[in-house]
């Protein structure tokens, strides 16, 4: 079951936009996050994380974008499934190869 989203995406986008606009005016990200966070009722650390993620996604800050992160997680999941399937096939192959009454095993 997926985790519940505490904040709607519209609020998140608006908060990020307000922080980025406020940083441009005043130059301080920490103060901007504090101001906007208290105005909108969002914890400062949560808002700071959202702003960092938005900057990474835009390319203004180095890091792995959200799309790349999702793709990587998808590939890791697929890799785990394939390893599991290979292990099952190896066990089945060993089982059938060791079967005593098998024709042609002389």
Beta strands, then each sheet from edge to edge (+ up, - down):
end
